[in-house]
Amino acid sequence: MRLLLDTNILIPIARRKTDALRPHIRSAVRHAGNALFASVVSLWEIAIKFRIDKLDVKIEAADLPDLLAQFGLSLIAIEAAHVLADLEVGVDTRDPFDRLLLAQCQVENLRLVTIDPKLLAHPLAWRAI
C-alpha cells in the first residue's frame, strides 16, 4: 500500500522515537509491503513550528529530508495539481496543511496515516485492517 505519513507521524520519526507511535501505525510503517511517503507540506509545517519554538525535534530542519530517506520514506513535492485539486470528499478542518496532504493523497493515489481525529474519518485516511 502507498502511505503518506501525516506530520503527527513524522514528528516521532524525526525525534527517533518510533516506539512512541501507536502499535498499528508502527506495524504499518515497518511493513515491507508498504511504500512510505512524506510530503514537503509536513517538512514545511515542522520547520515553521521548530522556528517559532513550538516543536523540539532534536534535529536541524535542514537534516530532515536525509533522516526521512534513511528511514525509507520518499519525499513528495508540492505540485500545482495538489494545490488546485478539489477534494472529492470535503474535510472538517480549516488547516491548510491537512487539506493539502489529503489533496496529495487523492492526486497520487495514497492513503494518509494520521492520528488526527478530524482526518481519520476521511475516505483517504488509512485504516488498520
LUMMAR-267370 format. One record per atom (N, C-alpha, C, O): residue in three letters; x, y, z. Coordinates in steps of 0.05 Angstrom, whole numbers, padded with zeros to 5 digits, always signed. Layout:
# LUMMAR-267370
ALAXYZ/...
***
This chain:
# LUMMAR-267370
MET+00017-00023+00000/MET+00000+00000+00000/MET+00018+00025+00000/MET+00040+00025+00011/ARG+00008+00046-00012/ARG+00022+00071-00014/ARG+00012+00090+00008/ARG-00011+00098+00008/LEU+00030+00096+00027/LEU+00022+00111+00051/LEU+00036+00137+00054/LEU+00061+00138+00052/LEU+00021+00158+00057/LEU+00032+00185+00063/LEU+00030+00189+00093/LEU+00008+00188+00104/LEU+00052+00194+00106/LEU+00053+00198+00135/LEU+00047+00227+00142/LEU+00060+00245+00132/ASP+00026+00231+00159/ASP+00019+00258+00168/ASP+00042+00269+00185/ASP+00059+00254+00195/THR+00042+00294+00188/THR+00062+00308+00205/THR+00063+00296+00233/THR+00085+00293+00244/ASN+00040+00289+00244/ASN+00040+00278+00271/ASN+00052+00251+00273/ASN+00057+00241+00295/ILE+00056+00238+00251/ILE+00071+00212+00250/ILE+00101+00217+00245/ILE+00118+00203+00255/LEU+00107+00237+00229/LEU+00135+00243+00223/LEU+00150+00255+00247/LEU+00174+00251+00249/ILE+00136+00269+00264/ILE+00150+00281+00287/ILE+00163+00260+00305/ILE+00187+00263+00312/PRO+00150+00238+00313/PRO+00165+00217+00328/PRO+00188+00205+00312/PRO+00208+00197+00324/ILE+00184+00203+00286/ILE+00206+00192+00269/ILE+00230+00212+00270/ILE+00253+00203+00273/ALA+00224+00238+00268/ALA+00245+00258+00269/ALA+00259+00258+00296/ALA+00283+00264+00298/ARG+00244+00252+00316/ARG+00255+00250+00343/ARG+00270+00224+00348/ARG+00282+00219+00369/ARG+00268+00206+00329/ARG+00279+00179+00330/ARG+00267+00163+00354/ARG+00280+00149+00368/LYS+00240+00166+00356/LYS+00225+00153+00377/LYS+00201+00139+00365/LYS+00178+00144+00371/THR+00207+00120+00347/THR+00185+00106+00333/THR+00170+00089+00353/THR+00147+00080+00347/ASP+00181+00083+00376/ASP+00167+00068+00396/ASP+00143+00084+00407/ASP+00125+00073+00420/ALA+00143+00110+00403/ALA+00121+00127+00412/ALA+00097+00126+00393/ALA+00075+00135+00400/LEU+00101+00114+00370/LEU+00078+00110+00351/LEU+00060+00089+00362/LEU+00068+00070+00375/ARG+00034+00092+00356/ARG+00015+00072+00363/ARG+00022+00045+00350/ARG+00032+00046+00327/PRO+00017+00023+00363/PRO+00026-00003+00352/PRO+00017-00009+00323/PRO+00033-00019+00307/HIS-00008-00003+00316/HIS-00017-00008+00289/HIS-00004+00009+00269/HIS+00000+00001+00246/ILE+00004+00034+00277/ILE+00018+00052+00258/ILE+00047+00043+00256/ILE+00058+00042+00234/ARG+00059+00036+00278/ARG+00086+00026+00277/ARG+00088+00001+00259/ARG+00107-00002+00244/SER+00069-00016+00261/SER+00068-00040+00244/SER+00066-00033+00214/SER+00079-00044+00198/ALA+00048-00014+00208/ALA+00045-00006+00180/ALA+00070+00007+00169/ALA+00077+00003+00146/VAL+00083+00023+00186/VAL+00108+00037+00177/VAL+00131+00016+00173/VAL+00148+00020+00156/ARG+00131-00005+00188/ARG+00152-00025+00186/ARG+00146-00047+00165/ARG+00164-00062+00158/HIS+00121-00048+00156/HIS+00113-00070+00138/HIS+00127-00066+00111/HIS+00125-00045+00098/ALA+00142-00086+00103/ALA+00158-00084+00078/ALA+00141-00080+00053/ALA+00151-00070+00033/GLY+00116-00088+00053/GLY+00099-00085+00030/GLY+00088-00057+00026/GLY+00075-00052+00006/ASN+00092-00040+00045/ASN+00082-00012+00043/ASN+00103+00006+00032/ASN+00126+00006+00040/ALA+00095+00023+00013/ALA+00112+00045+00003/ALA+00106+00069+00020/ALA+00083+00078+00021/LEU+00126+00081+00032/LEU+00123+00103+00051/LEU+00131+00129+00039/LEU+00152+00131+00025/PHE+00115+00150+00043/PHE+00120+00176+00033/PHE+00117+00197+00054/PHE+00101+00194+00073/ALA+00132+00219+00051/ALA+00130+00242+00068/ALA+00126+00266+00048/ALA+00136+00265+00026/SER+00112+00286+00057/SER+00107+00309+00040/SER+00123+00333+00048/SER+00129+00337+00072/VAL+00131+00348+00028/VAL+00144+00374+00034/VAL+00125+00391+00051/VAL+00134+00408+00066/VAL+00099+00386+00049/VAL+00080+00400+00066/VAL+00087+00396+00095/VAL+00087+00415+00111/SER+00092+00371+00103/SER+00099+00365+00131/SER+00126+00377+00139/SER+00129+00387+00161/LEU+00145+00377+00120/LEU+00171+00389+00126/LEU+00167+00419+00132/LEU+00179+00430+00150/TRP+00150+00431+00116/TRP+00144+00460+00119/TRP+00131+00465+00146/TRP+00139+00483+00160/GLU+00112+00448+00153/GLU+00098+00451+00179/GLU+00118+00447+00202/GLU+00117+00462+00222/ILE+00134+00427+00201/ILE+00154+00422+00222/ILE+00174+00445+00224/ILE+00180+00453+00246/ALA+00184+00455+00201/ALA+00203+00477+00201/ALA+00191+00502+00214/ALA+00204+00516+00229/ILE+00166+00507+00208/ILE+00153+00531+00220/ILE+00151+00528+00250/ILE+00158+00546+00265/LYS+00141+00505+00259/LYS+00138+00500+00288/LYS+00165+00500+00302/LYS+00167+00510+00324/PHE+00185+00489+00289/PHE+00212+00489+00300/PHE+00223+00517+00304/PHE+00234+00524+00325/ARG+00219+00534+00283/ARG+00230+00561+00284/ARG+00216+00579+00304/ARG+00228+00599+00314/ILE+00191+00574+00310/ILE+00177+00590+00330/ILE+00176+00577+00358/ILE+00161+00585+00375/ASP+00194+00557+00361/ASP+00197+00543+00387/ASP+00172+00529+00397/ASP+00167+00528+00421/LYS+00156+00519+00378/LYS+00132+00503+00386/LYS+00138+00474+00383/LYS+00120+00457+00389/LEU+00162+00467+00374/LEU+00168+00439+00370/LEU+00198+00435+00373/LEU+00215+00450+00363/ASP+00205+00413+00387/ASP+00233+00406+00391/ASP+00236+00378+00378/ASP+00226+00358+00389/VAL+00250+00377+00356/VAL+00253+00351+00343/VAL+00282+00340+00346/VAL+00288+00318+00336/LYS+00299+00354+00359/LYS+00327+00345+00364/LYS+00343+00341+00338/LYS+00362+00325+00338/ILE+00334+00354+00317/ILE+00349+00352+00292/ILE+00345+00379+00277/ILE+00324+00391+00280/GLU+00365+00387+00263/GLU+00362+00412+00247/GLU+00341+00407+00225/GLU+00341+00385+00213/ALA+00325+00427+00220/ALA+00305+00424+00199/ALA+00317+00416+00172/ALA+00305+00401+00157/ALA+00340+00427+00166/ALA+00353+00421+00140/ALA+00362+00392+00138/ALA+00366+00382+00116/ASP+00364+00378+00160/ASP+00372+00349+00160/ASP+00348+00330+00158/ASP+00352+00306+00155/LEU+00324+00341+00160/LEU+00300+00323+00159/LEU+00298+00307+00133/LEU+00292+00283+00135/PRO+00302+00318+00109/PRO+00299+00301+00085/PRO+00318+00277+00086/PRO+00310+00255+00078/ASP+00343+00280+00095/ASP+00362+00258+00096/ASP+00353+00237+00116/ASP+00354+00213+00111/LEU+00343+00246+00139/LEU+00334+00228+00160/LEU+00310+00212+00150/LEU+00309+00187+00153/LEU+00291+00225+00137/LEU+00268+00211+00126/LEU+00276+00191+00104/LEU+00265+00169+00103/ALA+00295+00198+00088/ALA+00305+00180+00067/ALA+00318+00155+00080/ALA+00315+00133+00070/GLN+00333+00159+00102/GLN+00346+00137+00116/GLN+00325+00118+00127/GLN+00329+00094+00130/PHE+00302+00130+00134/PHE+00280+00114+00145/PHE+00264+00100+00124/PHE+00247+00084+00129/GLY+00270+00106+00098/GLY+00257+00093+00076/GLY+00234+00108+00064/GLY+00218+00097+00049/LEU+00231+00133+00071/LEU+00209+00149+00060/LEU+00218+00164+00035/LEU+00240+00175+00034/SER+00200+00165+00016/SER+00204+00181-00008/SER+00190+00208-00004/SER+00169+00209+00008/LEU+00203+00229-00013/LEU+00192+00256-00009/LEU+00175+00264-00033/LEU+00183+00261-00056/ILE+00151+00275-00027/ILE+00133+00285-00047/ILE+00134+00316-00047/ILE+00128+00328-00026/ALA+00140+00328-00070/ALA+00140+00357-00072/ALA+00111+00367-00075/ALA+00093+00351-00080/ILE+00108+00392-00071/ILE+00082+00405-00075/ILE+00080+00413-00104/ILE+00096+00428-00114/GLU+00060+00402-00118/GLU+00056+00407-00146/GLU+00031+00423-00150/GLU+00013+00424-00132/ALA+00028+00436-00173/ALA+00004+00452-00179/ALA-00021+00435-00177/ALA-00042+00444-00167/ALA-00019+00410-00186/ALA-00043+00392-00185/ALA-00052+00387-00157/ALA-00076+00384-00152/HIS-00034+00387-00137/HIS-00041+00383-00109/HIS-00055+00408-00099/HIS-00076+00406-00085/VAL-00045+00431-00105/VAL-00056+00456-00095/VAL-00083+00462-00107/VAL-00101+00473-00094/LEU-00087+00454-00132/LEU-00112+00461-00146/LEU-00133+00439-00144/LEU-00155+00443-00153/ALA-00126+00416-00133/ALA-00145+00394-00132/ALA-00169+00401-00114/ALA-00167+00412-00092/ASP-00193+00394-00125/ASP-00217+00395-00109/ASP-00221+00368-00096/ASP-00223+00348-00110/LEU-00221+00367-00070/LEU-00225+00341-00056/LEU-00252+00330-00063/LEU-00272+00344-00062/GLU-00252+00304-00071/GLU-00278+00291-00077/GLU-00296+00290-00053/GLU-00320+00292-00055/VAL-00284+00287-00029/VAL-00299+00288-00004/VAL-00286+00309+00013/VAL-00262+00309+00018/GLY-00303+00328+00022/GLY-00293+00350+00039/GLY-00280+00340+00065/GLY-00283+00317+00072/VAL-00267+00359+00078/VAL-00254+00352+00103/VAL-00262+00373+00124/VAL-00265+00397+00119/ASP-00267+00363+00149/ASP-00276+00380+00171/ASP-00252+00392+00185/ASP-00248+00387+00209/THR-00237+00409+00171/THR-00214+00422+00183/THR-00209+00448+00168/THR-00214+00449+00144/ARG-00199+00468+00181/ARG-00192+00493+00168/ARG-00162+00494+00164/ARG-00151+00514+00154/ASP-00148+00473+00171/ASP-00118+00472+00170/ASP-00110+00468+00141/ASP-00116+00447+00129/PRO-00096+00487+00129/PRO-00088+00484+00101/PRO-00068+00462+00097/PRO-00067+00450+00075/PHE-00052+00455+00117/PHE-00033+00433+00114/PHE-00048+00407+00111/PHE-00041+00390+00095/ASP-00069+00403+00127/ASP-00085+00379+00126/ASP-00098+00376+00099/ASP-00098+00355+00087/ARG-00110+00398+00089/ARG-00123+00397+00064/ARG-00104+00390+00041/ARG-00111+00375+00023/LEU-00080+00402+00042/LEU-00060+00396+00021/LEU-00050+00367+00022/LEU-00046+00355+00002/LEU-00047+00357+00046/LEU-00039+00328+00049/LEU-00060+00310+00037/LEU-00054+00291+00023/LEU-00085+00316+00042/LEU-00107+00300+00030/LEU-00108+00303+00000/LEU-00113+00283-00014/ALA-00103+00327-00010/ALA-00103+00331-00039/ALA-00080+00315-00051/ALA-00083+00303-00073/GLN-00057+00314-00038/GLN-00035+00298-00048/GLN-00043+00268-00049/GLN-00036+00254-00068/CYS-00057+00259-00028/CYS-00066+00231-00028/CYS-00084+00226-00051/CYS-00082+00205-00064/GLN-00103+00244-00056/GLN-00122+00240-00078/GLN-00108+00239-00105/GLN-00113+00221-00121/VAL-00090+00258-00110/VAL-00076+00260-00136/VAL-00056+00237-00140/VAL-00054+00227-00162/GLU-00042+00230-00119/GLU-00020+00210-00121/GLU-00029+00182-00113/GLU-00012+00164-00112/ASN-00055+00177-00108/ASN-00065+00151-00101/ASN-00051+00140-00075/ASN-00039+00118-00076/LEU-00053+00156-00054/LEU-00041+00149-00029/LEU-00062+00148-00007/LEU-00085+00157-00011/ARG-00056+00136+00016/ARG-00073+00137+00039/ARG-00057+00152+00061/ARG-00033+00147+00065/LEU-00071+00169+00076/LEU-00058+00185+00096/LEU-00058+00171+00123/LEU-00080+00163+00133/VAL-00035+00166+00134/VAL-00032+00154+00160/VAL-00031+00177+00180/VAL-00012+00194+00180/THR-00051+00178+00198/THR-00053+00201+00216/THR-00066+00191+00243/THR-00078+00170+00244/ILE-00062+00208+00263/ILE-00077+00204+00288/ILE-00096+00227+00293/ILE-00109+00228+00314/ASP-00098+00245+00274/ASP-00116+00268+00277/ASP-00145+00259+00274/ASP-00153+00249+00253/PRO-00161+00262+00295/PRO-00189+00253+00295/PRO-00206+00266+00273/PRO-00224+00254+00263/LYS-00199+00291+00265/LYS-00214+00304+00243/LYS-00208+00292+00216/LYS-00224+00294+00197/LEU-00186+00278+00214/LEU-00178+00266+00188/LEU-00183+00236+00187/LEU-00186+00225+00165/LEU-00185+00223+00209/LEU-00188+00194+00210/LEU-00213+00183+00195/LEU-00213+00162+00184/ALA-00234+00199+00196/ALA-00259+00190+00183/ALA-00260+00195+00153/ALA-00278+00186+00139/HIS-00240+00210+00143/HIS-00240+00216+00114/HIS-00233+00191+00098/HIS-00217+00175+00106/PRO-00246+00188+00075/PRO-00241+00164+00058/PRO-00212+00161+00049/PRO-00204+00138+00042/LEU-00196+00182+00049/LEU-00168+00180+00041/LEU-00150+00172+00064/LEU-00126+00169+00061/ALA-00161+00170+00088/ALA-00145+00163+00112/ALA-00141+00132+00112/ALA-00158+00117+00104/TRP-00117+00124+00120/TRP-00110+00096+00123/TRP-00123+00085+00148/TRP-00124+00099+00169/ARG-00133+00061+00146/ARG-00144+00047+00169/ARG-00132+00020+00172/ARG-00128+00006+00152/ALA-00124+00013+00196/ALA-00113-00013+00201/ALA-00135-00034+00196/ALA-00158-00030+00204/ILE-00127-00056+00184/ILE-00147-00077+00179/ILE-00147-00097+00202/ILE-00162-00116+00201/
***
